[in-house]
Amino acid sequence: MRWEEMTSPEIGALDREKTVVILPIGSVEQHGNHMPVGTDTILSHAVSLAAAEQAGDAVVLPPPWYGFSAHHMRFPGSVTLRAETLLALTGDIVDSVIAHGFKRVLVVNGHGGNAGAIDVLASTLGHRHYGAARIATLTYFALARDAIAALRRSEPGGMGHACEFETSLVQHLRPELVKIERAEATYPDPESAYLTTDLIGGQVVRVYHDFADLSPTGTLGDPALASPEAGEKFFATSVKALGEFIADFRSWQIPEVSK
Ligand SMILES: [Zn+2]
């Protein structure tokens, strides 16, 4: 289940056709005054492990902690990779897995700032390994967006960053890491109807948002609406959506390439 805890012969004995190898990615960046900087990677790893268990025949790689977080660098503790570094790092890991003969690799992202990178990775890695493997990339909370929307209490803007959603999840999974008494809500006022910072707001137009301009605390949304009980539901719904995707992904054809 956890790649890093298996022996080389155990990994060598895995069924190459049906095993889905999952690479969680996230970020190390400020999550308001009340949440740890590792939140995104902690969450994508936890959702990946539980979904792999639900789906079966799936192994979870150890996540690289860092992602693209340039827009958080004005806050202490944020660490960013350059976009090129993130693409190279993630690509090298996926290439290594495919070199061992695995045919289905899934990158599970937990950080909005990595969205552009995972689009590029799906295209470039998919092209590089066409005919040998299928590579899919997704952001777990986007995959479960409808179910999350049905559970949320906040208005649009209440789920953005260190918000109702993320705070609830960490309260459920790692309650000792949340300093809820330091949480402050921020509802940013978008300058245009085309711009939303909501986590599941479905923005179409892409633009650079520097978080220090959006929010004095770095929080976007309303952590006061968070609770461990909500976190349990958000987690279950995210795991279910990802587990169902893994099962479906396993059935996808590897195209025959005619030379
Ligand atoms: Zn986050």
Boltz pocket constraint, residues with backbone or C-beta under 6 A from the ligand:
constraints:
  - pocket:
      binder: B
      contacts: [[A, 31], [A, 39], [A, 40], [A, 110], [A, 111], [A, 160], [A, 161], [A, 162], [A, 166]]
      max_distance: 6.0
